[in-house]
Amino acid sequence: MKHLSPILLAFLLAAACGNGDGDDIVPIDAFESTCGMPGDPGNELGVGKFCTMLGDCETTPDAPLCAILGDPTAFFCTKICAAPGDAGVNECGTGAECICSGGNCGCVPSSCLE
């Protein structure tokens, strides 16, 4: 499986600028995904739940961002996290890791990093 684009984490700072009007919808029947497939439920926080737009993560308040905002081939709910090792806590939940790039950190399903 491909690694996630470094752009994925860049959305963490720009996520608040999303307009949420649905213009970022990707057809589910024809897409390339580096991470996230229809039916993925996510973990206990919602990290990893399949999404195609920001609104799909409304049911996962602990992971309110859709990674597609930063990477058009990443289809999973995520959240901002502290740099790994800060306070020794895994704030991303089961089967997810806090990954940082350029000072921005976000939760990514561990299966996407293999």
Buried (B, 14 or more C-beta within 10 A) or exposed (E): EEEBBEBBBBBBEEBEEBEEEEEBEBEEEEBEBBBBEEEBEBBEBBBBBBBBBBBBBEEBEBBBBBBBBBBBBBBBBBBBBEEBEEEEEEBBBEEBBBBBBEEBBBBBBBBBEE
